[in-house]
């Protein structure tokens, strides 16, 4: 009897330990760029709340860092392999690919089939490597040209210029009217690339730009030289805010919303902030005109499915972290879309109401796209992207010529 009682007590103790362990909350860490100034900030808050409500006992600790600082932070963590989160925001192509090659990212092939019907394979290309899924894309964006039509009308323009020649004439008319044509952050080099890349693709075409990024073609191309010369011409003619070098992107965006610039060219993720601003009704969105019609078309664009969640290979809860990445991605895709911040990667409700008119306009542009090439600093690997952005910064500052830009990148990256 004493032996039996001892066995029963042991069983009870073991069961109590199992129960206590099961009831202990599990915390997953998530890193993202969804700071308070980011258009997806509220979407992340809502997505996390929804996941925690549907999964009692699971908490998500969300750590946010602004765009450029985040790139440094995630690269350093991936390099050392220390202090990594369970789930992290990333961009696709070369940016995520470098982490995949280093073995830092969990292969999601075992989990993707559960969500495949809602997340089309065509949307996963930028986060697929060697035929395997390593990311959960949730939104796509393009470089969009936002125009304050009130300011354009003051300079005598009723629409966004359709040709490059008209764009130059429009900028001259804006200057004559005392209006700064373009706002850009010269302090954040990726913002400068949002002007360079549309010029390049509108000069050489999407296929050649893609080949250059892939190392199949050389940077030392007459069309690249032409595009950089046009960019530097815009700088020389003072089409950009003369204070650009000291401004961050948030400041530039806020200046555009405040009516300081006629144009603001940046990612379509700005739809959310611009679409809910006081000037929203007077803003039209379009795309930069063609520089060389022999090689490019108006509807060749920079962008694609890019905002992505991935899971680190070192997570202690791979199944749960993978589930969270997919469920959060699904929620974010819909929330960003309906809030007017971005286009969805996941299947969207065709009858869903969106918060502003800019998202349908961008969606219509994407539907008409002839080609789409991902942002250069995401397409390229980290080191190559840093070199590329550095050359853009030098071109903006006038430290190198357009020819030196093309020759230098060809020497370093080809």
Residue pairs with C-beta under 8 A, 6 or more apart in sequence:
23 57
24 57
25 57
25 58
25 59
26 57
26 58
26 59
26 317
26 320
27 58
27 59
27 60
27 61
28 58
28 59
28 60
28 61
28 86
28 87
28 315
28 317
28 320
28 321
28 324
29 60
29 61
29 63
29 85
29 86
29 87
30 48
30 60
30 61
30 62
30 63
30 85
30 86
30 87
30 88
30 89
30 324
30 328
31 63
31 64
31 65
31 70
31 73
31 74
31 85
31 87
31 88
31 89
32 44
32 62
32 63
32 64
32 65
32 70
32 88
32 89
33 64
33 65
33 66
33 67
33 70
33 89
34 40
34 41
34 43
34 44
34 62
34 64
34 89
35 41
35 64
35 65
35 66
36 64
37 66
37 250
38 64
39 269
39 270
39 271
39 272
39 273
39 336
39 339
39 341
39 342
40 139
40 269
40 272
40 307
40 332
40 335
40 336
40 341
40 342
41 64
42 335
42 339
43 331
43 332
43 335
43 336
43 339
43 341
44 62
44 64
44 332
45 62
46 331
46 335
47 328
47 331
47 332
47 335
48 60
48 62
48 328
50 331
51 58
51 60
51 324
51 327
51 328
51 331
52 58
52 59
52 60
54 327
55 324
58 320
58 324
60 87
60 324
60 328
63 85
65 73
67 188
67 190
67 249
68 188
68 190
70 89
71 382
74 88
74 90
75 382
77 83
77 84
77 85
78 84
78 98
78 99
78 102
78 104
79 102
81 104
81 314
84 104
84 312
84 314
85 312
86 311
86 312
86 315
86 316
86 317
86 321
86 324
87 309
87 310
87 311
87 312
87 315
87 321
87 324
87 325
87 328
88 309
88 310
88 311
88 312
89 307
89 308
89 309
90 96
90 99
90 135
90 308
90 309
90 310
91 306
91 307
91 308
91 375
91 378
92 126
92 127
92 135
92 137
92 304
92 305
92 306
92 308
92 374
92 378
93 126
93 374
93 378
93 379
93 380
94 378
94 379
94 380
94 381
94 382
94 384
94 385
95 377
95 378
95 381
95 382
95 385
96 105
96 126
96 127
96 134
96 135
96 308
96 310
97 129
97 381
98 381
98 382
99 105
99 310
100 129
100 134
101 129
103 313
104 312
104 313
104 314
105 134
105 135
105 310
105 311
105 312
105 313
106 134
106 310
106 311
106 312
106 313
106 315
106 318
106 321
106 322
107 132
107 133
107 134
108 132
108 133
108 134
108 135
108 136
108 311
108 322
108 325
108 326
109 132
109 133
110 322
111 319
111 322
111 323
111 326
112 119
112 124
112 133
114 326
115 326
115 330
117 347
118 330
118 346
118 347
119 136
119 137
119 326
119 329
119 330
119 345
119 346
119 347
120 345
120 347
123 137
123 140
123 305
123 345
123 346
124 133
124 135
124 137
124 305
125 305
126 135
126 137
126 304
126 305
126 306
126 308
126 374
127 133
127 134
127 135
127 136
127 137
127 305
127 308
127 310
128 134
134 310
135 308
135 309
135 310
136 308
136 309
136 310
136 325
136 326
136 328
136 329
137 305
137 306
137 307
137 308
137 329
137 345
138 307
138 308
138 309
138 328
138 329
138 330
138 332
138 333
138 336
138 344
138 345
138 346
139 269
139 305
139 306
139 307
139 332
139 333
139 336
139 337
139 341
139 342
139 343
139 344
139 345
140 303
140 304
140 305
140 306
140 307
140 342
140 343
140 344
140 345
140 366
141 267
141 268
141 269
141 303
141 306
141 307
141 342
141 343
142 267
142 268
142 287
142 301
142 302
142 303
142 304
142 362
142 365
142 366
142 369
142 372
143 194
143 197
143 198
143 265
143 266
143 267
143 268
143 287
143 288
143 301
143 302
143 303
143 375
144 265
144 266
144 267
144 268
144 270
144 271
144 285
144 286
144 287
144 362
144 365
145 160
145 198
145 263
145 264
145 265
145 285
145 286
145 287
145 288
146 256
146 263
146 264
146 265
146 266
146 270
146 274
146 283
146 284
146 285
147 160
147 262
147 263
147 283
147 284
147 285
147 286
148 256
148 259
148 261
148 262
148 263
148 279
148 282
148 283
149 282
149 283
149 284
150 259
150 279
150 282
151 174
151 179
151 259
151 261
151 262
152 158
152 159
152 160
152 170
152 174
152 262
154 177
154 179
155 170
155 173
155 174
155 176
155 177
155 179
155 262
156 173
157 170
157 173
159 284
160 284
160 286
161 167
161 169
161 170
161 289
162 289
162 298
163 289
163 290
164 202
164 230
164 289
164 290
164 291
166 289
167 288
167 289
170 181
170 262
171 181
171 182
171 234
171 237
171 239
172 237
174 180
174 181
174 262
175 181
175 238
175 239
179 261
179 262
180 240
180 241
180 260
180 261
180 262
181 239
181 240
181 261
181 262
181 263
182 195
182 234
182 239
182 240
182 241
182 261
182 262
182 263
182 264
182 265
183 240
183 241
183 244
183 247
183 252
183 253
183 255
183 256
183 260
183 261
183 263
183 264
184 191
184 192
184 194
184 195
184 240
184 241
184 244
184 252
184 265
185 191
185 192
185 244
185 247
185 248
185 249
185 251
185 252
186 192
186 240
186 244
186 245
186 246
186 247
186 393
186 396
187 244
187 245
187 246
187 247
187 248
188 248
188 249
189 389
189 390
189 392
189 393
190 375
190 377
190 389
191 249
191 252
191 266
192 389
192 392
192 393
192 396
193 375
193 376
193 377
193 388
193 389
193 392
194 265
194 266
194 267
194 302
195 231
195 234
195 265
196 227
196 228
196 231
196 392
196 395
197 209
197 302
197 373
197 375
197 376
198 265
198 287
198 288
198 301
198 302
199 227
199 228
199 230
199 231
199 288
199 291
200 209
200 223
200 224
200 227
200 228
201 209
201 296
201 300
201 301
201 302
201 371
201 373
202 227
202 288
202 289
202 290
202 291
202 292
202 296
202 298
202 300
203 223
203 224
203 226
203 227
203 230
203 291
203 292
203 295
203 296
204 212
204 221
204 223
204 224
204 227
204 292
204 295
204 296
205 295
205 296
205 297
205 300
205 371
206 296
206 300
206 370
206 371
206 372
206 373
207 371
208 217
208 221
208 223
208 295
209 373
210 373
211 217
212 218
212 219
212 221
212 224
213 373
213 376
213 379
213 380
215 413
215 414
218 410
218 414
219 406
219 407
219 409
219 410
219 413
219 414
220 406
220 407
220 409
220 410
220 414
221 406
223 292
223 295
224 405
224 406
225 402
225 403
225 405
225 406
226 291
226 292
226 402
227 291
227 402
228 395
228 402
228 405
228 406
229 402
230 291
231 395
231 396
231 402
232 395
232 396
232 398
232 401
232 402
234 240
235 396
235 398
236 398
241 247
241 252
241 255
241 260
241 261
244 252
245 397
247 255
249 266
252 261
252 264
253 264
253 266
253 270
253 273
253 274
255 261
256 264
256 274
257 273
257 274
257 277
257 278
257 279
259 279
264 270
264 274
265 288
267 303
267 375
268 285
268 303
268 342
268 343
268 358
268 362
269 307
269 341
269 342
271 285
271 340
271 341
271 342
271 356
271 358
271 359
271 362
272 336
272 339
272 340
272 341
272 342
272 355
272 356
274 280
274 283
274 358
275 283
275 340
275 355
275 356
275 357
275 358
275 359
276 340
276 355
276 356
277 283
280 356
280 357
280 358
283 358
284 361
285 358
285 361
285 362
285 365
286 365
287 298
287 299
287 301
287 365
289 298
290 296
290 297
290 298
297 370
299 365
299 368
299 369
299 370
300 369
300 370
300 371
300 372
300 373
301 365
301 366
301 369
301 371
301 372
301 373
302 372
302 373
302 374
302 375
302 376
303 372
303 373
303 374
303 375
304 372
304 373
304 374
305 345
306 374
306 375
306 378
307 332
307 336
307 342
308 329
309 325
309 328
309 329
309 332
310 325
311 318
311 321
311 322
311 325
312 321
315 321
329 345
329 346
330 346
333 344
333 345
333 346
333 348
334 344
334 346
334 348
334 349
334 352
336 342
336 344
337 343
337 344
337 348
337 352
337 354
337 359
338 352
338 353
338 354
338 355
339 354
339 355
340 354
340 355
340 356
340 358
340 359
341 359
342 359
343 359
343 362
343 363
343 366
354 360
366 372
373 379
376 385
376 388
377 385
377 388
377 389
378 385
380 388
380 413
384 413
387 409
387 412
387 413
388 409
388 413
391 400
391 405
391 408
391 409
392 405
394 400
394 405
395 402
395 405
400 408
